[in-house]
Amino acid sequence: MKKAIEDLVRVNIKNIKPYGSAREEFTGEADIFLDANESPFPTEFNRYPDPIQQKVKDKLAEIKGVKASQIFLSNGSDEAIDWLVRAFCEPKEDAIIICTPTFGMYEVVANINNVEIIQIALDKNFEPNVKEILETKAKLVFLCSPNNPTGNQIKKETIIEILNDFEGLVIVDEAYVDFAPYSLVSEINNYPNLVVLQTFSKAWGLAGLRLGATYGTEKLIEYLSKLKMPYNVGTNTQKMALEQLNKNTIQETVNQLLLERKRLEKELLELKNVVEIFHSDANFLLVRFIKAKEIYNALAQKGILIRDQSNKPNCENCLRITVGTEAENSTLILELKKLV
Ligand SMILES: *Cc1c(COP(=O)(O)O)cnc(C)c1O
């Protein structure tokens, strides 16, 4: 049987009275702002940003087909991972489940918050072990889909199965969803224990802005909003994100990267030192080489950086390669050919 979100959240969080920032307490119209100890002299940034980022949320809600009140925005989605652990996990008492190999931040955040980490390995096809997840007691399970560093999107039926029977929250990290076949954002009204994380750092090309979006039930968003620092998303970030959302041109760059991924995969497969390339639904490829360390070092010598994943479970001799521009990928292939 599943628990309601009110029963999962930490009691102190449920009862917290949030810090009321100046701009949140007053909702009418005003011309003279002497309420927040800002400088009255105009620079582009003398005023505090909108603490609830209403314009960005409204536009995002329209694009994603959800209500603005079902969106929480943060300083990158890394920040949201931290708020989720802090809101739901009692230090030294509660646990999170991570499905390894996966994104490293879940573990770091749990360690910072003194929360137990239960690792349940992905199978040989990098799909989660549903039975073991459902038999494990934990407040949160993190499912990275498409998964970093393996690249595959988890099967939708598998996630639905977990959503149906897991007692805690199911957090689906969709950082790479714009490159993948489906998103679960459209399911947030059907599964109250579903939380979806997305970011502007990958397909949107805005990693330097720092903006992440969390989608979930209004109750969940309310808890996260109570916890967050009042002005966690800066003026410039809100402005630039809104501009990009209005343009909404990511599909072109996504298509371009998907074509490049295909070409890169084909070229890599022709190399003698490549053992296998795993299926990718993201903007990177996980590639198994004969001797990954040698390849990694030789490329680094040439000023080409990729990511060594060979110490992760089931990733022996694997390197993760981000799909770059056509020219960058061609240079990479050229250097790899010299190493054969
Ligand atoms: C890159 C990445 C993120 C996010 O990052 P932010 O830049 O903090 O929004 C989150 N999850 C995964 C799996 C990632 O690869």
Residues whose N, C-alpha, C, O or C-beta is under 5 A from the ligand:
A	BS01	LIG	N75 G76 S77 D78 F103 C144 N148 D173 A175 T199 S201 L211 G212
